[in-house]
Amino acid sequence: RVGLPVFVKPARAGSSYGISKVRDWDDLDRAVAEAREVDPKVLIEAAIVGRRIAVGVLEGEHGGPPEASVPAETRVPAGHELFDVGEHAMENVPADLPASVAERLRRYAIEAFIALDCAGLASVDFFVTPSFDIFLNEIDTMPGFTRQSLFPMMWSASGLEYPKLVSRLINTALMRGTGLH
């Protein structure tokens, strides 16, 4: 029902570990076996032609609503089909998108964060098609967090520099732990 091509990937692994693009159903068993080497739970997803866009979400301060960063785009150079951390990724922060699409992405990221009862932080990844249809790809509840990682770069572009981002995460965790929202 999904149609080809599909991506086969471990359900609980980071980046591109164990991911295969299947263009022929005869290759499906091999792709599933490769993904199971990383995680016994495997996902098979329809390939979506579109741009990979991420939005950072932070738990609201003092019990307020969650907030979303500017969207960022991760691209792979010609000849590569998968996002591979550090090796082939090119990032645009903020993503070059119409303002209305960026705002929809930010709203959807917050809605996903709330729906999944996330706390602290998350990076919500989407695919945006050439006609600006939006598809939720995944939610990373512990995104990379060095100064060079995409999550802090999105927040820096949104006006929240790294030291203040770290302080905010500590403060919201302490508030959550004490129940003083």
N, C-alpha and C positions, 0 to 999 in steps of 0.2 A: 504493500500500500504506500509506503514511503517514497518509493522510486529511487533511482540512482542519480547521482552518486550519494553515498551516505558516509558519515564519519562514525567510526567505532572507537570508543574510548573508555578507559577505566572511570568508574563513577567517582572515585575519591582519590584523584592524583593531581599533581600540579602540572601546569604548563602543557607540554606536548608529550609527556611520558606515556608510552603505550598507545598513542593515537594513530589510526590508519584511515586513509581515505579509500573507500571501496568503490570501484567503477564497474565491477563485474561480480555478480552474485557468487560465482565460483571462488572468489577470494574472501568471502565472508568468514568462513570457518577459521582461516589463518589469522585474520584480523581479530576475531574474538579471542583466539588462543593467545595472541600477543598482548591484548588488553588484560586478559586474566593473569598474565605474569605479574602485573602491577597491582591488580585488585580483582577479587572474585566477582564483584558486581560490575557489569558492563552496560554501557548505554550505546544505543544505535540511533543516530540523529540524521535527519535529512540535511543535506548540504544546502546552505542558504547563500546566495550570491549577494554580497553586501559588504559594507565597511564594518570593522570591529571597533565599537565605541564603548568606552568605560565611563562610569560615573561613580565618584566616591561619595559615600554616605556616612555621616556621623550622627550618633545618638544626640538628641537635643539636650541642650544645657538646662539645668535646673528643672527637669521634667518637661521641657518644651518639645515641640515636634522635631523629628530628624531633619537634617539639612543635607543638601546635595551640592557637590562641587560642580565646576564647569566640566563638560564632557571632554574626553581625550580620545584620540584615535591611535590605534596601534596598527601599523601596516607591515606587510612583509614585502621584500623586494621581488621583482620579476624572477620567476624560476622557482619560487618557494610557495608551498601551499599551506603550510602550517605555521602558526605563531610559535616561535622557539625563543625562550627567554634569553635575552642578552646577545644571542648569536646573530639573529637576522631582524630583530624588531626595530622599527622606526616609529617614533612617537611624536604626535602633534598635540601640544597642549597650549591652548584649547583646540578642540577639533574645529575644522572649518565646516560649519553647518549653519543653515538658516536659524535665526533666533527662535522661531516657533518650534523647530525640531529639537533644538537644544533644551528648550523649556519642557517639552514633552518627555524627553529622556530623563531629565532631572525629576520630574513628577513621577514617572514610572519607577525610577530607582528608589525613591522614597516609599512608594506603595509596596514594592517588593520587600524592602527592609521591614516595613511594618507587618506585612502579611506573614513573613517567616519569623516574626518575633525576634529579630536580630537585636543585638546590643553592642554598644561601643562603636564599631566601624564595619564597613563592608565595601567591597568594590563590586558594582553591578555591571555586568557586561551584556551588551546588546549587539545585534546585527542591524544595520540600517541599509535598506535596499536603495537602488538608484531612484526609485519613486518615493523614497522616504517612509516606507513601511518599516515598522520597528518590531523586532523579535527579541525576546529575552533569551540570552544564551546561558549565562551562569551567574552565580553569586559567590564571591570569594569572601569568606568571613574572617580571613587572616591574610590580607594582601601583603605584598612586599613592602618593607618599611624603612629602607635606607633612604638617605637624602636623594639618591638617584632613582629610586623606585617611582613608579607611575602614581601611586596613591598620594604620597606627599607632594609630588609635582602638581597634581590636579588641585590640591588644596592651596598650594602656594599661588597658583594662577587665580584662585578664588579669593585671595587676600589673607589666607591663614598660613603664616610661615611655619616651618618645621618645629621650632621650640614651642610655639603657641599650640600647635597641633598636638604635640606630645603632652603638654600641660592639660589641654582639654580632655584628652583620652583618660589621663590619670584622674582628673577631677570628676568626670562623669562616672568612671568606675567606682570611685570612692562614694559618690552620692548614691549610686545603685546599691552598693554594698551596705550602706547604712539605712537605706529605705527613705532617705530624706529628699526624694524628688520633689 
